[in-house]
Amino acid sequence: MTRSLMMKLIIKMQKRRKLRNVSSGETKSIQETRLEYEKTAKMMHCAKGISIEKKNLNGITAELLLPKDKQSEKIILYLHGGGYLYCSINTHRGLASQIAQRTQIPVIIIDYRKAPENKFPTALDDALYAYKWLITKQSYLPENVIIGGDSAGGGLSIATLLKLKELEVSLPKAVFLMSPWVDLTCSGETMETKKGEDVILDSETLESWANKYLGEVDPQNPYASPLFGDLSNLPPIFIQVGTAEILYSDAIRLYEKLKEQENLVEIDIWDQMIHVFQLFGAMKFIGKFLPEPKEALAHIQAFIEKVYQN
């Protein structure tokens, strides 16, 4: 698919922003960067027909995004990205609400605790608690739960599967991932080969985030870097990734390893698309003019429908 004119403009703006940050030489604090992300969140909007219920999962802040004609027996647990340091329900509400709107399945999005204040495995602990809360306290059947996530949240989604498997807890029906970060050693070949194309991330930043999240933990720990884990006997998994991102090889290697271990897995590769491009579809005023996020979410919707048909 050729990039739309509006997406080309978005990518151009992101490239200028990245170059400006590099050329300025400024080193922003974690708190300053978090505030910037929260300001960006104000540019996003919640999808039409979605109502919001605030939830508290034993101290974990969450939001339940409810479509008008919801399938009440099903639910999606969404784990947002942000390098384990950044982003929140606010930054990803728009994307999560669009998923809820398309699938007509409620989405619960959690604000898992962030590094460096809360290092590994705190984010994983929160994701596990949210899943167990759904199947025990809310009485959802595991086969009616889907887990989804982007970037770090994509890696966290797979790590959650691995931990659930170890604990012998019933696994969810399926998982969908957008630009998953599954290797915190940052050793994928596209960390170098795609660095000139990626307008969002760079390997140095990812390495810094990984260090802040892991502390003294081995970056090959499978619950931090699930690419190095036992990926056998997992539910169906759908992966989306753009070719213009340094995490491209994370997605490809994850797909290949899942395939080798005889899982049902699909990969949806988007030519010239950037890291988690789906987020831009939730932007106020211009999101509706971006065909790529709409089509990508339609593919996720089709995957979920197919999983339940089978």
N, C-alpha and C positions, 0 to 999 in steps of 0.2 A: 504493500500500500504506500503510495506517495504521500508525503507529509502535506497536510492542508496548509493553506496560506496562514491561517491564524496560529497553527501549531509552530510553523516556522518563525513567526513573530515572537511567540512565547520562548522558544529556544534561543533566539537571538537576544532577548532581554535577559535570560538566565546567564548566557555566556558573558554579556557585558557586566552583569552583577558579580560573577565569579572573578572576572579579570580586575574589576574595580577593587574587590576585597584583597586580591593578591598584591596589586600594585600599591595599595595604601600602606601595606606593611603593618596594619593594625592587628593586634591580638585581642579579641574580645573575650571577656570572661564568660563562663558558662551561664551565669544569670543574665547577662546582657543578651546572649544569643537566645536564651529561652524567651526573653521578652520580645525579641524580634519575631520569633516563630508565633507567639501569641498575637502580635500585631498583624502578621500575615493571615492568621486564622479569621480575622474580621473581614477578609476579602472572600471568604467562603460562605456558602449558604446551605441551609438544610433543604433537602428535596421536598417538593410539594406533597401534601397528604400524609406526612410523617408526624406523629405526635411523640413527645419525649417524656419519659419518666425517669427521674433521678433515682439512683439506687446506691445503697451502701452495703458492700459485701465484706462485713467484718473489718471495716476500715479502708477497704479499697473502693474508691469513688468509681461509679459506673453510670452509664446512661443506657436505657432501653429505648430503641428507636422502633416505633410501632407503625407499620403500614395500615392504611385504612381497611383493606380487605385481607387482613393477616391470616396466614396459616398458623393457627394458635398452637398446634402440636409440635411445630418445628422452631428452631432458633439457630442463629449464627453468632458465634463468639468471635469478635474482631479484636485483633492485637495490632495496634498501630506501630508504625516505624518511627525513627528518630535517633538511631544509633545508640539506643539504650540510655541516652542522656537527655534527649529533647522530645518535643511534641507532646500532644495531650489529646484528650477527647475533643477539645476545641478545634485543633488543627485538622482532625480527621473525621469530625462529625459529618461534614458535607459528603465525603466519599462513602462513609458507612451508610448514610441515609439513602444515597443513590442505590447502593446494593440492596437495601431493604425495600426501596420502592420498586426496583426491577423484579426482584424475586418474590415480593409480597411475603417475605419471611422476616420476623422481628430480628433485629441485630442488637446485641449487647456489646458495647465498647467499654473497655476498662482503662483506667489510669493506673497502670502498674507502676511500682516505685522505680525511680531512676537513679542511675549512677551519676556522679561518684559517691553521693551520699549513701546510696544503697547498692552495693556491688553484687556481682554474681554470687549466689543464684536467686537473688530477691525477685527479679522480674519473672523468672520461671516459677518461683513459689506462688506469686500472685496469679499467674496464668493457670496454674494447676488448681488453685483454690477456686477460681472463677468457674472452671469446668466442673469441678466436684460440686460446687454450689448449685449449678444448673441441674445436675443429675440426681442430687440428693435432696436439697432443700426446695428446689422448684419442680422436682419430679419429671424432668424431661428424660425421655429414653435416649441413651447414647446414639441410637440409630437415627434420632431426629435432631442431632446436634451437628453442625458444621463449624469448623474453625477456619478463619481466614486471617491473612495478615500481609503487610507490605514491609519490605526492607528488613530492618531488625525484627519487626513483628512477624515477618515471614520465617526468619530463622527461629524465632521464639515459638512459632506454631509447630514446626517440626520437632524442636526440642521438647515441647509439651507432649507430643505423641510418644517420643522415646521414653520419657519419664513415666507416662501413664502405662506404657507397655511393661516397664520394669516393675511398677507397683501392682501390675495385674489388674488395672482398672479398665473397664470396657472402653474401647476406642470410639471416637466419633464416626459419623457416617462418611465424611470426606473432608478434604482440606483444599483451599485455594490460596495461592501465593502470588504476590506481585513483586518482582525484582528482589527476591529473597537474599538476605545476607546470611550465609550458612557456614562461612569459613572465616573465623576471626584471626587466623594466621595471616590473612590478606595475601595469600600465595597464588591466587588464580592468575593465569597469564594475561587476562585482559586488564588487570590492575595497571599493567604497563602499556599493552597494545591499544587500549581504548582511552587512555588518559587525555589524548588530544580531542576526543569526541565528547567526553562526558562534561556537561555544563553544570552538573549538580555536585558531584563528589570527586575526591582525589584520594589516592592511597594513603598519603600522609595523615589526612584527617581521619580516615577509617582506622588506621593503626592507633592513633591517639585515643579515639573513642573506645576501641577494644581494650586498650591498656587501662583506661579509667573504669571500665565495666568489670574487667577480670581481676584487677589487682595482681596478686601473686598466683592466680590460677593458671594452669597450663592452657594455652589457647586452643589446643587440640582436644580439650575436654568435650565429649560429644554432646553434653547438655548446654554448652556454649557455642560450639561449632558442630552442629548435627551432621555435617558432611562426613565427619570422621566416626559416626556412630553406626550401630547395627540398624540398617534401614529395611530389614525384612519384615514381612507380615504387617504392613501398614495399610490403612484405608486408601481409596482412590485419591490421587493428588493431581491438581491442575496448577501449572506454573506459567505465568506471563512474564516476559522480559523484553526489553528493548535492546537493539544491537549497538546503540550509542551510549553504553554505560559500562563502567569498570566492573560492575557485578555480573556482567553477562556470563562470564565463565563460572561463577558460583551457580547460576541457574542451570547451565549446561551440564556441569559435573553432577549436580544434584539429580537432574533428570536421568543421566546415564547410570548413576549408581542405583537409583530406584528401579530402573528398568532391569539392570543386572540382577537385582534381588527379587525379580518377578512380581513387582507391584504393578497395579493399574495406574499409569501415570501419563499425562499429556503435557506437552509444552507448546505454548503459543508465543511464537517469536515475532516481534514487531520491528520491522526494518526502520532504521534511523530514529527510533523512539528513545526517549531519555528515561532516566530513573523515575519510577512510579509516576509516569505521565498521566495515569488515570486520575490523580488528584486534581489536575487542572480543570477537569470537567465540572468540578463543584465551585469554580470561581464565579463570583457575581458578575453579571453583565456579559462576560465573554465565554463562560463555560459552555453555554448553549450553542456556540458557534464552532466548537471543537468536535469534529466527528470521531477522532481517534479514541478518546476516553469512553464515549458512548458505545462504540463498537466493541471495545475491550470488555466493558462491563456486560454487554450482551453475550459475549463468549463465556464469561463466568456464569451468567444466568443459565445459558444452555448446558453447561457442565453440571450445574446443580440439578436442573430438571432431568438430565439424563441419568444421573446417579440415583434419583428417586424412582425413575421409570424402571430401572434395572433391579 
